[in-house]
Amino acid sequence: MISNPASAIKFGTDGWRGLIARDFTFDNVAICAAAYARYLVETGMNKKGVIIGYDTRFLSEEFAREAAAVLNAAGIKVTLSVCALPTPVISWSVLNRKAGGGVVITASHNPGIWNGFKIKSDTGSSAPTEIIARVEAHLKEIIAEDYVPPRVHGDEAEKSGLLVAEDLVPAYLRHLRNLVDIPSLQTTGFKIAIDSMHGAGAGLFRQLLGENYDLAEIKAERNPVFPGMRQPEPIDINLNELEAKVVADKADVGLATDGDADRIGIVDENGIFLTQLQVMSLLALYLLDVRGERGAIVKTITTSSMLPKLGKLYDVPVFETPVGFKYVAPIMEREDAILGGEESGGYGFRNHVLERDAIIAGLYFLDFMAKTGKKPSELLKWLYSKVGEHYYHRIDVEFDAADRDAILSRLKQANPTTLEGQEVKRDTLDGWRFTLSDGSWLLFRASGTEPLLRVYAEAGSPQMVDRLLETGKKIAGV
């Protein structure tokens, strides 16, 4: 009945993801929902209700209804989105409505054959480790019991008042309009190109900026196959069409959102992709210099060394965490941080929900351009004038699953004293990082869901980045 649940369901840095039909099945979604329901009941959060949303992937709305039916059967009221929508809309709605938590059916940036089950805490943030641990404990109980979760579907749930279908987008957009001066943006005369990557963010920039704004959007239609890209992740290799569009249309900037619109990619006026490390550093400069905000910055290990330099310049603390916004959000909350972010292109902001949001990040970037009168390449030059030039690249190396243990063993044993003629410090905050004396760094992280090794490097020149990555491949033996 349940397809190999013990091995199939494992929560990673941001929820559980599985291959549709093999692992990600209606039965497995149901037992995840049942485990989450038990957690909600034991903590009393069931009384506050749950908000459920979904993205544009294959059967996402049906999986969302299945999760709602299980929660309804447990007596938990569910507000279910009437349409595919960005993950940050659910996150903000949980916080705004003071709900007990949220569920988003999405695999974010994974290839189209995947789907996922994300849990949001009552703060709207990715559920922290302690919540996930308790949900997983209930999951083990359910599997051991061979428990078949009951469901209360559709009309029956609605008649009992346990299920409410609602459009959650309008209230979210009203909130964003309070964070950014939209009327001012509408007078800038910018020409922008948007790539929604067939995802849940389609149409939102148009709704915010208005029908008369000079905006051209590509890949706005739903297509669960995500054609023309390996996956709906807004990185350089997937944005060739947007880059060409910016150049052809003589646009001032290009903005891309991933499958569930919690990550953003930015292309400058010359059609050149800005790395996520550059973008986060630029957003930090915007908040610190243009908006004059003060407060901590929270970065994951894979983000830029430019951020500590900005922290020193503007006298604000910078905290570093492992990868995963579930590690970033608690520190943002504790420190009242102005910005938190990941190398993935996901950034969260003060006075908003403590979760990644590509839509507000895009609006802030447009406001940065408007307030300074600078185009993206000029903003980058301004940043470099303060912290020096920094270049970054990441390569994803696929390997045979049978080689995983050997690769990880080589990385665990690797401890070079020098790289590129410089002394090296090694740390294992998340993966294996080697920091050179000039601040350049090389990092290895293995994916928890795929046979994939991610190799990252940041340095003062593109040539140095390339050399570090080649050295990294030799160290890992891939």
C-alpha positions in Angstrom: 0.0 0.0 0.0 2.7 2.5 1.0 5.6 2.5 -1.4 8.8 1.8 0.6 8.1 4.6 3.2 11.1 3.9 5.4 13.6 4.7 2.7 11.5 7.1 0.6 10.6 9.7 3.2 13.5 11.7 4.6 13.4 15.3 5.5 16.4 17.3 4.3 17.4 21.0 4.5 13.9 22.1 3.5 11.3 19.4 3.7 10.9 16.0 2.0 11.3 15.6 -1.7 10.8 12.5 -3.8 10.4 11.2 -7.3 6.7 11.5 -8.4 5.0 8.1 -8.6 8.0 6.2 -7.2 8.5 7.9 -3.8 6.2 10.9 -3.9 2.8 9.1 -3.9 -0.6 10.0 -2.4 -0.1 7.4 0.3 3.3 8.8 1.3 1.9 12.3 1.3 -0.9 11.1 3.5 1.4 9.6 6.1 3.5 12.8 6.1 0.4 14.8 6.7 -0.7 12.4 9.5 2.7 12.7 11.2 2.5 16.5 11.0 -1.1 16.3 12.4 0.1 14.3 15.4 2.8 17.0 16.0 0.2 19.8 15.8 -2.1 18.0 18.2 0.6 17.3 20.8 1.7 20.9 20.8 -1.7 22.5 20.7 -1.0 24.2 17.4 -3.9 22.2 15.8 -6.3 24.8 17.4 -4.8 27.6 15.2 -5.3 25.7 11.9 -3.0 25.2 9.0 -2.5 26.9 5.6 -1.7 24.7 2.6 -0.4 25.8 -0.8 1.2 24.3 -3.9 3.3 25.1 -6.9 2.9 24.3 -10.7 4.3 20.8 -10.7 2.5 17.7 -11.9 -0.5 16.9 -9.6 0.6 19.4 -6.9 -2.9 20.6 -6.3 -4.1 17.0 -5.9 -1.3 16.2 -3.5 -2.3 19.4 -1.5 -5.9 18.3 -1.3 -4.7 14.9 0.0 -2.7 16.5 2.7 -5.7 18.8 3.6 -8.0 15.7 3.7 -5.7 14.0 6.3 -5.5 17.1 8.5 -9.2 17.6 8.2 -9.8 14.0 9.4 -7.7 14.9 12.5 -10.0 17.8 13.2 -7.6 20.5 12.0 -9.0 23.4 10.0 -7.2 24.0 6.7 -7.1 27.1 4.6 -6.3 25.8 1.1 -5.0 28.0 -1.7 -7.3 28.1 -4.8 -4.3 28.4 -7.2 -0.6 27.6 -7.5 1.3 30.3 -5.7 4.8 31.1 -4.4 6.0 29.4 -1.2 6.6 32.9 0.4 2.9 33.6 0.1 2.1 30.6 2.3 4.9 31.6 4.7 3.6 35.2 5.0 0.0 34.0 5.3 0.9 31.7 8.2 2.5 34.6 10.1 -0.2 37.1 9.2 -3.1 34.9 10.1 -1.4 33.5 13.2 -1.9 29.9 12.0 -0.3 26.9 13.7 1.8 26.2 10.6 1.8 25.5 6.9 2.4 22.9 4.2 3.6 23.6 0.7 3.6 21.0 -2.0 6.7 21.9 -4.0 10.1 20.6 -4.9 11.3 24.1 -5.4 14.1 24.1 -7.9 14.4 20.3 -8.4 13.8 18.7 -11.9 10.2 18.2 -12.9 10.1 14.5 -12.0 10.3 15.6 -8.3 7.8 16.9 -5.9 8.0 17.8 -2.2 6.4 18.4 1.2 7.6 21.5 3.0 6.5 22.3 6.5 6.3 25.8 7.8 6.4 26.7 11.5 3.9 29.1 13.1 6.4 31.9 12.3 6.1 31.1 8.6 9.7 30.0 8.4 11.0 26.7 7.3 10.3 24.3 10.2 13.5 24.1 12.4 15.3 20.9 13.2 13.4 20.3 16.5 10.0 20.4 14.8 11.2 18.2 11.9 12.7 15.7 14.5 9.3 15.4 16.2 7.4 15.0 12.9 9.9 12.3 11.8 9.4 10.5 15.2 5.6 10.4 14.5 6.4 9.2 11.0 8.3 6.2 12.3 5.4 5.4 14.7 2.9 5.5 11.8 5.1 3.3 9.6 5.6 0.8 12.5 1.8 0.8 13.2 1.1 0.2 9.5 -1.4 3.0 10.1 -3.7 4.1 7.2 -4.6 7.8 7.7 -8.3 8.5 7.4 -9.3 11.3 5.0 -12.2 13.8 5.0 -12.4 15.1 1.4 -13.9 18.1 -0.4 -17.6 18.9 0.2 -17.8 17.0 3.5 -14.8 19.0 4.9 -16.2 22.3 3.6 -19.7 21.7 5.1 -18.1 20.9 8.5 -16.1 24.2 8.3 -12.8 22.3 8.4 -11.8 23.3 4.8 -11.8 26.8 3.4 -10.6 27.5 -0.1 -9.2 31.0 -0.5 -7.1 33.2 -2.8 -4.1 34.2 -0.6 -2.3 36.4 -3.1 -4.1 39.7 -2.8 -3.3 40.2 0.9 0.3 39.3 0.3 0.7 41.8 -2.5 -0.8 44.5 -0.3 1.8 43.8 2.3 4.6 44.1 -0.3 3.3 47.5 -1.4 3.8 48.6 2.2 7.5 47.6 2.0 8.4 49.3 -1.3 7.3 52.5 -2.9 5.6 51.0 -5.9 4.2 54.3 -7.3 7.8 55.6 -7.4 9.0 52.5 -9.2 6.2 52.9 -11.7 7.7 56.3 -12.8 11.3 55.1 -13.3 10.9 54.2 -16.9 12.8 50.9 -16.4 12.4 48.2 -19.0 12.6 44.8 -17.3 12.5 41.2 -18.5 11.0 38.5 -16.3 11.6 34.7 -16.5 9.1 32.9 -14.3 10.6 29.5 -15.3 7.1 28.0 -15.7 6.7 28.3 -11.9 4.4 29.8 -9.3 5.8 33.3 -9.5 4.3 33.9 -12.9 2.4 37.2 -13.3 3.2 38.6 -9.8 5.6 41.4 -10.9 3.0 42.5 -13.5 0.3 42.6 -10.8 2.6 44.6 -8.5 3.9 47.1 -11.2 0.8 47.4 -13.2 -0.4 46.7 -16.7 1.3 49.8 -18.2 4.8 49.0 -16.9 7.4 48.2 -19.5 7.7 44.5 -18.6 8.1 41.5 -20.8 7.6 38.0 -19.2 8.8 34.7 -20.6 7.9 31.2 -19.4 4.9 32.5 -17.6 2.6 29.5 -18.6 2.4 26.4 -16.4 4.5 23.5 -17.8 5.5 20.8 -15.2 8.1 19.5 -17.5 10.1 22.7 -17.2 11.4 22.5 -20.8 14.7 24.0 -21.9 16.3 23.7 -18.5 17.7 20.9 -16.3 15.5 22.3 -13.5 13.7 25.5 -12.6 16.7 27.0 -10.7 17.6 30.6 -11.6 21.3 30.1 -12.3 23.3 31.1 -15.3 23.1 27.8 -17.2 19.3 27.9 -17.1 18.8 31.6 -18.0 20.2 31.8 -21.6 16.8 32.8 -22.9 16.4 35.6 -20.3 20.0 36.8 -21.0 19.2 37.0 -24.7 15.9 38.7 -24.0 17.6 41.4 -22.0 20.0 42.2 -24.8 17.5 42.0 -27.6 14.9 44.2 -25.8 17.6 46.6 -24.4 16.2 46.0 -21.0 17.7 47.5 -17.9 17.6 44.3 -15.9 16.3 40.7 -16.0 14.7 39.0 -13.0 14.1 35.2 -12.8 12.2 33.3 -10.1 12.5 29.6 -9.4 9.7 27.0 -9.4 8.2 28.2 -6.1 9.5 31.8 -6.3 11.5 31.8 -3.2 14.8 32.1 -5.1 15.8 34.9 -7.5 18.3 35.2 -10.3 19.4 38.6 -11.7 20.8 39.5 -15.1 22.4 42.9 -15.7 21.7 45.3 -18.6 24.4 43.6 -20.7 22.8 40.1 -20.4 25.4 39.0 -17.9 24.2 36.9 -14.9 25.0 38.2 -11.5 26.0 35.4 -9.1 23.9 34.9 -6.1 26.8 36.0 -3.9 27.0 39.3 -5.8 23.2 39.7 -5.4 23.1 39.1 -1.7 26.0 41.5 -1.2 24.3 44.1 -3.3 21.1 43.7 -1.3 23.1 44.2 1.9 24.6 47.4 0.4 21.1 48.6 -0.5 19.7 48.0 3.0 22.8 49.5 4.8 23.6 52.4 2.6 20.4 53.4 0.6 17.8 52.6 3.2 20.1 53.3 6.2 19.0 50.2 8.1 21.1 48.8 10.8 21.1 45.3 12.2 22.7 41.9 11.8 23.3 40.0 8.5 22.9 36.2 8.5 24.8 34.3 5.8 25.1 30.6 5.2 28.6 29.1 4.7 28.1 29.1 0.9 27.6 32.9 0.7 30.1 35.6 0.1 33.1 36.8 2.1 32.0 40.3 0.9 29.3 40.3 3.6 31.7 40.4 6.6 33.6 43.2 4.9 30.4 45.2 4.5 29.6 44.4 8.1 32.9 46.0 9.2 32.3 49.0 7.0 28.8 49.7 8.4 29.5 48.4 11.9 26.9 45.5 11.9 27.5 41.9 13.0 27.5 39.1 10.5 26.6 35.5 11.5 27.3 32.4 9.6 25.3 29.1 9.5 25.1 25.8 7.8 23.1 25.7 4.5 19.4 25.8 5.0 17.1 28.6 5.8 15.9 26.7 8.9 19.3 27.6 10.4 19.2 31.2 9.1 15.7 32.2 10.3 16.1 31.6 14.1 19.2 33.8 14.1 17.4 36.4 12.1 14.6 36.4 14.6 17.0 36.4 17.6 19.1 39.3 16.3 16.3 41.2 14.5 18.5 40.9 11.4 18.0 43.1 8.3 19.0 40.3 5.9 19.5 36.6 5.8 20.4 34.6 2.7 21.8 31.5 1.0 23.9 30.9 -2.1 20.8 29.4 -3.7 19.5 32.9 -4.3 17.0 32.8 -1.4 17.0 36.0 0.7 14.8 37.0 3.7 14.3 40.5 5.1 13.3 42.3 8.3 9.7 43.5 8.5 8.6 40.6 6.4 8.3 36.9 7.0 11.5 35.2 8.1 11.7 33.2 4.9 13.2 33.5 1.4 11.1 35.5 -1.0 12.1 36.2 -4.6 9.3 38.7 -5.2 10.3 41.2 -2.5 14.0 40.6 -3.3 13.3 41.6 -6.9 11.3 44.7 -5.8 14.2 45.7 -3.5 16.7 45.3 -6.4 14.5 47.5 -8.6 14.3 50.1 -5.8 18.1 50.0 -5.4 18.4 50.9 -9.1 15.7 53.6 -8.8 17.2 55.2 -5.7 20.8 55.3 -7.0 20.1 55.9 -10.7 22.5 53.1 -11.4 22.2 50.1 -13.7 23.1 46.6 -12.3 26.7 46.6 -13.6 27.2 50.1 -12.1 25.9 48.9 -8.8 28.4 46.0 -8.9 31.2 48.4 -9.5 30.1 50.5 -6.5 30.1 47.4 -4.4 33.6 46.4 -5.5 34.8 49.9 -4.8 34.0 49.2 -1.1 35.0 45.5 -0.7 37.3 44.7 -3.7 36.5 42.4 -6.6 35.1 38.9 -5.8 34.3 36.2 -8.2 32.4 32.9 -7.6 31.3 29.7 -9.3 29.8 26.4 -8.3 30.0 23.2 -10.2 27.6 20.2 -9.6 29.3 16.9 -10.3 27.1 13.9 -10.8 28.5 10.6 -9.7 27.5 6.9 -9.6 25.6 6.3 -6.3 27.9 3.4 -5.6 30.9 5.8 -5.4 29.4 8.0 -2.8 31.1 6.5 0.2 34.5 6.6 -1.5 34.1 10.2 -2.5 33.0 11.2 1.0 35.9 9.3 2.6 38.4 11.2 0.4 36.9 14.5 1.5 36.9 13.6 5.2 40.6 12.7 4.9 41.7 15.7 2.8 43.6 18.2 4.9 46.1 20.1 2.6 48.4 22.6 4.3 48.6 24.8 1.2 46.5 25.6 -1.9 47.7 27.9 -4.7 50.8 28.6 -2.6 48.8 29.9 0.3 48.2 28.5 3.8 44.9 26.8 4.3 42.5 26.5 7.2 40.0 23.6 7.1 36.6 23.6 8.8 33.5 21.3 8.7 30.6 23.7 9.6 28.7 22.2 6.7 30.7 20.0 4.3 34.4 20.6 4.0 35.7 24.1 3.5 39.3 25.2 2.8 40.0 28.9 3.4 43.1 30.4 2.0 45.1 33.2 3.7 43.9 35.8 1.2 40.2 35.0 2.0 39.6 32.8 -1.1 37.7 29.6 -0.3 36.9 26.2 -1.6 33.9 24.2 -0.3 32.5 20.7 -0.9 28.9 19.6 0.0 27.2 16.4 -1.0 23.5 16.6 -1.9 21.2 14.8 0.5 18.7 13.9 -2.2 20.8 13.2 -5.3 24.1 11.5 -6.2 25.6 14.9 -6.6 28.7 16.7 -5.2 28.6 20.5 -5.1 32.0 22.2 -5.3 32.1 26.0 -4.6 34.8 28.6 -4.8 35.1 32.3 -4.3 38.3 34.3 -5.0 39.6 37.7 -6.3 39.8 36.7 -9.9 37.8 34.3 -12.3 41.1 32.5 -13.0 41.7 31.8 -9.4 38.1 30.5 -9.0 38.7 28.1 -12.0 41.9 26.8 -10.5 40.4 26.2 -7.1 37.5 24.2 -8.7 39.9 22.1 -10.7 41.9 21.4 -7.6 38.7 20.6 -5.8 37.7 17.9 -8.4 41.1 16.3 -7.9 40.8 16.3 -4.1 37.4 14.6 -4.4 38.5 12.3 -7.1 35.6 13.2 -9.4 
